[in-house]
Every structure is written in structure tokens, then in C-alpha cells.
Amino acid sequence: MEKYMVDKNTAEEVKIMARPIGIGQQDFEEVITEDIFYVDKTRFIKEWWENKDEVTLITRPRRFGKTLNLSMVEKFFSVKYAGRTDLFESLSIWQEEKYRELQGTYPVIFLSFAKVKEERFPNARKGICRPIVRLYKEYDFLLEGEWLDEKEKALFQEISIDMDESLAAESLNMLSDYLMRYYGKKVVILLDEYDTAMQEAYVNGYWDEMVSFMRKMFNATFKTNPYLKKALMTGITRVSKESVFSDFNNPMVVTTTSKRYEDSFGFTQEEVWEALKEYGLYEERERVRAWYDGFTFGRKRDIYNPWSIINYLKERMFTSYWTNTSSNSLVGKLVREGNPQLKVAVEDLMKGGTIRTKIDEQIVYGQLNHDEDAVWSLLLASGYLRVESYELDEDGEMEYELKLTNKEVAVMFKKMIRGWFNMSKEVYNAFIEALLSEDVEGMNEYMNEIALRTFSSFDTGKGALKEEEEAQDVESGQKPRSKSEPERFYHGFVLGLMVDLSKRYRIKSNRESGYGRYDVMLVPLKEEDDAIIIEFKVCKVARKQTPEEAVDEALKQIEEKKYAAELEEMGIGPERIRKYGFAFEGKKVLIGA
């Protein structure tokens, strides 16, 4: 649907040209002056300013316009942009005289930790100090005149990426003091992507060092800063108070379930519909809804990811835009290394189902390895899950029903699971072919190669249990410390089967059938394909069980527990049901039929 306006001089309808689309534009000034496609979010300025919270932390998934909104706030309040009425006069905030007078009247400190993605803490600390150094360079005019005494000027010049930790922690507090003296007004501080550095610290193993450093900086910048007027922080997660905010108890935290600023980040359905009209794509609205709708903030449903919508308007193709960007590594790590129950839940989600869980919006990173609820909390905060419903349980705690957000996220999970087997992709594909063609010898050859290459990637990252350690446990009469690695591997393997065979089979796992729970069942979607039942066994070290004995035990269990009953009830005859036992001994696998 094309848009037209009436020419006042000729009274004729004139086609309105759609605005150019800028991918990745995060500078508000450039977006406005270049007339790039933009959805007016300046109402946020008024809402935030009139909420009297001194420090506000807003969490939203990545690519939801956080940086652009902070750039907008900077350009509105900063004295550097005094008199720039051209940036706001066509937007909703300019309708109120009070805010026209407020524009360009405060010193603003704006910095971002978005680029702090380092594998080691010393480099990460430099990455945090680097934008602070740029800020000091921007305000080096403060060294002129009598604004600072000689000691302060000396400290000013000590600011560098290698400055000691105490100076780094105090640096933003000091700069606030200097700017207040110069401009005669307290400062506004804007910090974008505050938690990026901490996520990287968790993934790369220097969490404690990062938390100690950030805690000192946040305390000096936001709690013990008498020169602060208001502060606004954005990020993806609400890191637990016990981590970086233990000395800092005054922020107003606005998460995805909070009612404040519900439609300030992301596009509403009405805004998306108007954009589709502008670009002649209105007839595609239902497909757009299926692919990119699904986010809920507070009470506001039908929120769309701006990154996906803007890319779709430009490319006019339905595909994964948001989930193809970076920062899926933590999600992939948590699901891949997660316990079997978590993988089974992901399997249900990918089939369009839901999970019920409690949510703690204060993400405790140290719990992510062993607390399934913490993983779901992170996935919800990151935008991969949406809230379908919620209710209070018997103990007065909120329980949520969660679902994959939309088709785009479902596609991302499929790509993520395929990525688990990238290092053995050709071998993995060969195994699938062998499985479908009843080639047991080929299945054994290829499965052993897959296990050898990918086993360790499914472990928790702390190292799999070594065979000699397990043997020591047996000799001492202790229960083996862990056998989780084969279980984690086989559940990840099942997800891989589900993704790659979804057009030929319905994959079921760990479900009731006959007199027990089978491990994996492949239900054919076409009559020409056989059904397949797979039972996994880990060789019992204490009994010195051989792989051959474990395979026999698996096949015997399939028969005794009558796992084929469910398939026979579907009308699939015994001659079309294949049964396999998989035995694991360390990283070795034996398959028998």
C-alpha cells in the first residue's frame, strides 16, 4: 500500500517517497538530519525525566534500540546540542513548551561498554577504561583556566587505559565534579550495555575479577556521586544485586516484565503496520507477525524487534535477521552444556510447546551451570522466550508459562543445534544416511567419530570425568562422581536428529510407552519409512560391563518394556519398527540391532 498526500497548490494526490533505511544506525543526530527511517520514541524523554528516580536501569534484548534511545537522550539534554531545535521540532517531545526550554541545558556523560568483549581480564579492564579516556580527552578544555587545582590537573592527566584500579573507579565521579563546576549544573550520566563486559567475563572465566572492578566503579559513579542529576543505564540482563550492586541499592530497575517504558524500546504493532504501509508491504503483515512478533514488555504485547523489521523493510525477505547477529554464544553454551532435562525442555519448545518455571529477574551468573530456572530467566531477558501466562503458586511465588518468541527464534535454535556438530558435519551427515539405510556398520564408524570430536563440547566446561578418576571411585567403593557427559551428549544428539530429520520423522524422547520410558523414538511421517527406537546405555564400570553387554541390555529393555506398543497403536507393523541399542564406554560407542 503506497502513501499519498494532497499537494496544496494543485490539489492533486502526490506519492510520498519512503524514507531511506539505515541498517545499524545508532546516532540520533544522523538519523534525523539524513531523514533515515525512524519511529518517534521521544515520549520516553518525558516519561524518564518525570519519574524522579536518580538512577534507572532498563533491560531489553539486544538490538532493541537501546543505543539509539540513549543517543536521543544525549542530544536532547546535552549542552553541546543547545539550540539544535532541528533535531526535535518534528517529534512529539517538542509539543510541550517545558521540554523545548529544557533541551540542551545539562552536561552529559555518555559512554558504552558494548565493545568490551575480551577473553582476559587485563584486556577487558583496558576496554572499560578506553571510553573513559576518550571522555577526558573530549573535555580537556577543563585543564585551562582555574576550574581545577594543580593536584586535580595532575590526576586528570593520569587518566589512561593503564590507570590503576582506584583511579579508574573514581574517574567518572571526578569528571562529574569537574563538569558541574564548569557548567554550574549537575550531570546526566548515560551508560549503554553495562552488562556486556560481565557476560564476557562469565563466558571466559574471569567473573570475580570483573565484578570486583565494576562494583567499585558503579559505587563511585552512581551511589556516592553528589554531582549526579540523573543516570540511565541499559543492558540485556539485571545482574544480581549481590554481584555488582551490593554497595549500590538505589537504582530503579525496569525489566521486561515491568510496566514502565513498555513501548519505548521496540516497535508496537501499530508502528509496524504504518511502516509496512510506507514501504508498500502492508499485504505481508500476517507473515511479518508470524516471523517477528511475540515480545511482551510489562502489559504491552505484540512488540516487534526493530532490527528485524528494519532489515525486512530493506531486504523484503523473510529470514532470521536479529538472531543472525552476534551474542548467541552464551545461549548456545548454556543449552549445549545444560543437563538432560533442559535439553528435553528445549525439544518441547521447538515443537511449539511451553514450559512452566519460576523466574528470578536478578540473573546470578554463578548459578547458570546448575540452576535450570536461572537459564530460563536469562533466555526470557534475552528475548528468546516470551511469557504466555503467569500465576501465583501455592507458596505465593510467580510461575510463568514460557514459549519460543517467534519463528525467527525457532530458526535460530535450529541453526544453533546444527552448529554443535559443525566440527564433524560431514561425518554427522554420513551417520544420518547410515541410520536411514539400516547400515549398522556405518552407524558405528560414524557415531564413534562424532563422539570423539564433540563429546567434550557437551560437558559443563569444567572438564569431563576422566576414566581413571571413575576407576578410582570404584576401587574405593564410592559411587562414581559423574556420568553426565554421555547423557548431555545424547540429548544434544537427539535435538540434532529432531532438526535434521524433521521433514521425515517426528522425533520423541524420554516419553512413556509400554511399561517404561524409551530414550528416542522416530515416528515416520511417510509410509515408506521405518519407525526407529533407540535406547542408550552407559557401561556400568562397577560391574565391569562390556559395550556388547550394554547393547544387549538396551535391546532387551526395549522388548521387555514394550516400547514398540505406541508405534503399533499408530498402525505401524512390527516389520516396520527398527530397534537399536547404543552403548557408551567413555568416548567410545557401540551400536547393535
Number of C-alpha atoms within 10 A of each C-alpha: 11 14 15 13 11 12 11 8 6 8 9 11 12 12 12 13 11 15 13 13 16 17 12 12 15 17 15 22 19 13 19 15 10 12 13 17 19 16 15 15 19 18 15 20 18 14 13 16 12 9 11 11 16 17 21 20 19 24 27 24 21 21 19 22 22 24 23 21 22 24 18 22 22 25 22 29 21 20 17 15 17 16 14 15 14 11 19 20 12 12 14 13 20 18 12 10 9 11 16 16 12 13 22 21 17 24 23 25 19 20 20 19 21 17 13 24 19 17 15 13 20 13 15 22 22 19 19 21 23 18 18 23 20 15 16 18 14 10 12 13 10 19 17 9 8 9 15 17 10 11 8 14 15 12 12 22 13 15 20 18 18 14 16 11 15 11 16 27 21 17 23 22 22 19 21 24 19 22 21 17 15 13 13 11 17 20 25 23 22 23 19 23 24 24 22 19 24 25 21 23 23 18 17 14 14 17 19 14 14 22 19 12 16 23 20 20 22 21 20 21 24 23 19 13 17 14 21 21 19 19 21 22 22 24 25 24 28 23 20 15 15 13 20 21 19 13 16 18 12 13 18 15 17 20 23 27 17 15 13 19 18 21 20 20 24 27 25 21 16 11 14 24 18 15 21 21 17 20 18 15 18 17 12 13 15 11 12 22 18 13 22 28 25 23 25 22 24 15 12 16 17 18 23 24 25 20 21 24 24 20 20 19 18 14 10 13 11 16 17 19 19 20 22 15 11 8 14 14 11 15 16 16 19 21 22 23 22 25 24 21 14 21 21 18 15 21 22 16 19 21 14 13 14 20 15 17 17 18 19 16 19 19 20 20 19 13 12 18 17 13 15 18 17 23 24 23 21 26 20 25 26 21 22 24 25 24 21 16 11 14 11 11 11 7 6 8 11 14 15 20 17 22 23 27 23 20 21 22 22 21 17 18 24 16 15 21 21 19 14 19 21 14 12 18 14 12 18 22 14 17 23 18 14 19 17 16 13 13 13 18 14 18 24 19 17 22 23 19 19 22 23 15 15 17 19 19 19 26 22 19 12 7 10 18 16 10 13 9 13 18 15 12 16 16 11 9 10 12 11 17 11 12 13 18 22 26 19 25 23 22 25 27 21 20 24 22 19 23 21 16 16 14 11 14 21 17 20 19 21 16 12 12 15 15 13 15 17 24 20 21 25 23 21 22 14 11 9 8 15 21 25 21 22 22 25 23 23 20 20 15 15 15 8 9 13 17 22 16 14 24 26 20 17 25 21 14 18 24 13 12 15 16 25 23 15 15 21 13 9 9 8 18 13 13 8 15 18 16 18 21 23 25 26 23 18 18 17 16 26 22 25 20 14
